[in-house]
Amino acid sequence: MQIDELAAETGRPPALLVNLSGGKDSARMLGLVRQKFPGLQTYAVMADTGFEHVKPVSAVEWSRKIAGHFGLPLTVVRNPNKTYLEMVRRRGMFPSAQFRQCTSDLKRGPIQKFLRTLPEKVVINCMGMRAEESPQRARQVPWKLDMEMSRNGRTVYNWLPIFEETTEQVLRWHWQNDVPLHPVYVPEYHQDGTRGGYLRRFSCRVCIFATDHDLRMIHQHDREAFDQVSALEQEMGFTMKSGRSLVQIINAPTVSPQSAPQLSLFGKPQEDFDRNS
């Protein structure tokens, strides 16, 4: 069902709730939503896990900047009972691809709580996942009724506005519309001369889906976050990556340049990961 059809069927315009992370995809999504539906009530929300990027500019402030670029204030939500590192310590283990408590407790839950406060009775929850990101993401349904949230007179749909877009399309949109990218992204993602970035994927500071290369870059560029997670591994006797500690990963021999796969800007081999950003 299209949004215009939804408005006609319900007799009231829906509100749009756009999930921002500070990353390239959520910014692109917000731009698309504002372009297509400038007249709809739109809310920008960011879930702060307590372990978001803090330098050279925090993910919260960057998300606020992006929301402001499109004329919106940003609402930042948090789980009042725990941060990411506190959650890991209390559980005695890290999240996994199968049990992503970081997403459910620190992102989805606080955002759903905020959604319930909105006055509109029809809300479209917009998220920036793309099919290209992973096989798991490709199996997502880009438009569906949220049965859990649709109650007490409110109807909620989950929408993935940029589901079919590629990384190339997302980046070209940023470049063509002068919407900057967070400095943590690798230099080749930027066209404004920004240097010093080291990640192709925007997530929390040390994500369970980080590749070995990502972890080496984090060790080099965000040593504080690396050391915090490494210390938790030692404290709990439980590693973030299966069978290997972060220290073991960064100390392992790296693939030689002759045998390493060649990475291109848009067509690069990568581990199968699943993000929120």
C-alpha positions in Angstrom: 0.0 0.0 0.0 1.3 3.4 -0.9 1.3 6.3 1.6 -1.1 8.3 -0.4 -3.5 5.4 -0.6 -3.1 4.9 3.2 -4.1 8.4 3.8 -7.1 8.1 1.6 -8.2 4.8 3.2 -7.8 6.0 6.8 -9.1 9.5 6.2 -6.1 11.1 8.0 -2.6 11.8 7.0 0.0 9.5 8.6 3.0 10.7 10.5 6.5 9.7 9.5 9.0 8.6 12.2 12.5 8.5 10.6 15.2 6.5 12.5 18.6 8.3 12.3 21.9 6.9 13.3 24.4 9.4 11.9 25.3 7.1 9.0 25.0 7.5 5.3 21.9 5.4 4.8 19.7 7.0 7.4 20.6 10.4 6.1 19.8 9.4 2.5 16.5 8.0 3.8 15.6 11.2 5.5 16.3 13.1 2.3 14.1 10.9 0.3 11.2 11.1 2.8 11.4 14.9 2.9 11.5 15.1 -0.8 8.5 12.8 -1.4 6.3 13.9 1.5 7.2 17.4 2.5 3.7 18.0 3.8 3.5 15.1 6.2 4.3 15.5 9.9 7.8 14.0 10.2 9.8 13.2 13.4 13.5 12.4 13.4 14.6 10.1 16.2 18.0 8.6 17.2 18.6 5.8 19.7 21.8 6.4 21.7 23.2 3.1 22.9 25.8 4.8 25.1 28.5 3.4 22.9 28.1 5.6 19.8 31.0 7.4 18.0 32.2 10.4 20.0 35.0 11.8 17.8 35.8 13.8 15.9 32.1 14.6 16.3 29.6 12.6 18.2 27.0 10.5 16.4 24.3 12.3 18.3 25.5 15.8 17.3 26.0 14.5 13.7 22.5 13.2 13.6 21.2 16.5 14.9 23.1 18.3 12.2 21.6 16.0 9.5 18.0 16.4 10.9 18.6 20.2 11.0 19.7 20.1 7.3 16.2 19.0 6.5 14.5 21.4 8.8 13.7 19.0 11.6 14.6 18.8 15.3 16.1 15.6 16.6 14.7 13.5 19.5 17.4 11.4 21.2 16.1 8.4 23.1 17.9 6.0 25.4 17.3 3.0 27.6 17.2 4.6 31.1 18.4 1.4 32.7 21.6 0.5 30.8 24.1 1.4 28.2 25.6 -1.1 25.7 28.6 -1.9 27.9 26.5 -2.2 31.0 24.1 -4.5 29.2 27.0 -6.8 28.1 28.5 -6.9 31.6 25.2 -7.7 33.2 24.5 -10.5 30.7 28.0 -11.9 30.9 28.1 -12.1 27.1 28.0 -10.1 24.0 25.1 -9.9 21.6 25.1 -12.2 18.6 23.6 -12.3 15.1 20.9 -14.5 16.5 20.3 -12.6 19.8 20.7 -8.9 19.1 19.8 -7.5 22.4 21.6 -4.4 21.6 19.0 -3.7 18.9 16.0 -4.8 20.8 16.8 -3.2 24.2 18.8 -0.1 23.2 17.4 0.9 19.9 14.0 -0.6 19.0 12.6 -0.5 22.5 13.3 3.2 23.2 12.1 4.2 19.8 8.9 2.3 20.2 8.4 4.0 23.6 8.8 7.4 21.9 6.4 6.4 19.0 3.7 5.6 21.6 3.8 9.3 22.7 3.0 10.7 19.3 -0.4 12.2 18.9 -1.0 10.7 15.4 -3.0 7.5 15.1 -1.3 6.3 11.9 2.5 6.2 12.0 5.0 5.0 9.5 8.2 3.9 11.1 11.0 4.5 8.5 14.2 2.6 8.7 17.3 2.7 6.5 18.1 -0.9 5.9 19.0 -1.9 2.3 18.8 -5.3 0.6 22.4 -5.0 -0.7 23.8 -5.0 2.8 23.4 -8.7 3.5 21.4 -11.8 2.6 19.5 -11.4 5.8 18.6 -7.8 5.0 17.6 -8.8 1.5 14.9 -11.1 3.0 13.3 -8.2 4.8 9.8 -7.0 3.7 10.1 -3.3 2.8 6.5 -2.4 3.8 4.5 -4.2 6.4 2.0 -3.7 9.2 3.6 -3.8 12.7 1.2 -6.0 14.6 3.0 -5.5 17.9 2.7 -1.7 17.8 -0.7 -1.5 16.1 -3.0 -1.4 19.1 -5.1 0.9 21.3 -6.4 2.8 18.3 -2.9 3.3 16.7 -1.8 1.7 13.4 1.9 1.4 12.7 3.6 0.4 9.5 7.3 -0.4 9.1 8.8 1.0 5.9 12.3 0.7 4.3 12.4 3.6 1.9 15.8 2.9 0.4 15.6 -0.9 0.4 16.5 -1.2 -3.3 19.3 1.3 -3.4 22.9 0.4 -3.7 25.9 1.9 -1.8 26.8 3.7 -5.0 23.4 5.3 -5.3 23.5 6.3 -1.6 26.9 7.9 -1.9 26.1 9.7 -5.1 23.1 11.2 -3.5 25.2 12.6 -0.7 27.7 14.0 -3.2 25.1 15.5 -5.5 23.1 17.1 -2.7 26.1 18.3 -0.6 24.9 16.3 2.4 28.2 15.5 4.3 29.2 12.1 5.6 30.4 11.5 9.2 34.2 11.8 9.3 34.6 8.3 10.6 33.8 7.0 7.0 36.8 6.0 4.9 38.2 8.9 2.7 37.0 7.4 -0.6 33.4 7.9 0.6 33.9 11.6 0.8 34.2 14.1 -2.0 34.9 17.2 0.1 38.4 16.3 1.0 37.6 14.8 4.5 40.5 12.5 5.6 41.2 10.4 8.5 38.2 8.1 8.4 38.7 4.3 8.8 35.3 2.6 8.5 33.0 1.7 5.6 30.1 0.9 8.0 28.6 3.2 10.6 27.5 1.5 13.8 28.5 1.6 17.5 32.1 2.1 18.2 33.0 -1.6 18.4 30.2 -3.6 16.7 29.8 -7.4 16.8 29.6 -7.3 13.0 33.0 -5.6 12.6 35.4 -7.4 10.3 38.9 -8.2 11.4 40.1 -5.3 9.3 37.6 -3.0 11.0 38.9 -4.1 14.4 42.5 -3.3 13.5 41.4 0.1 12.3 39.4 0.7 15.5 42.4 -0.4 17.6 44.4 2.2 15.7 41.9 5.1 15.6 39.6 4.5 18.7 41.8 2.8 21.2 39.6 3.7 24.1 36.6 1.8 22.8 38.7 -1.1 21.7 40.3 -1.4 25.2 36.9 -1.2 26.9 35.5 -4.1 24.9 38.8 -6.1 25.3 38.7 -5.6 29.0 35.1 -6.8 29.1 36.2 -10.0 27.3 38.9 -10.7 29.9 36.5 -9.8 32.8 33.7 -12.1 31.6 35.8 -14.9 30.0 33.6 -14.5 26.9 34.8 -13.1 23.5 32.9 -10.8 21.2 34.0 -12.9 18.2 33.6 -16.6 18.2 36.7 -18.3 19.5 39.0 -15.3 19.3 39.6 -12.3 21.5 40.0 -8.8 20.1 43.7 -8.9 21.0 44.2 -12.2 19.2 42.5 -10.8 16.1 44.7 -7.7 15.8 47.8 -9.7 16.5 47.1 -12.4 13.9 49.1 -12.3 10.7 47.3 -10.2 8.0 46.7 -11.4 4.5 49.6 -10.3 2.2 48.8 -7.7 -0.5 49.4 -10.2 -3.2 46.8 -12.6 -2.0 44.3 -10.2 -0.6 41.1 -9.5 -2.5 41.0 -6.2 -4.3 38.5 -3.8 -2.8 36.7 -1.2 -5.0 34.6 1.7 -3.8 31.3 0.1 -4.7 32.0 -3.6 -5.5 33.9 -4.9 -2.5 33.9 -8.4 -0.9 32.7 -8.1 2.7 31.5 -10.3 5.6 27.8 -10.9 5.8 26.6 -8.4 8.3 23.4 -6.9 9.4 23.2 -3.3 10.6 20.7 -0.4 12.3 22.6 3.1 11.5 
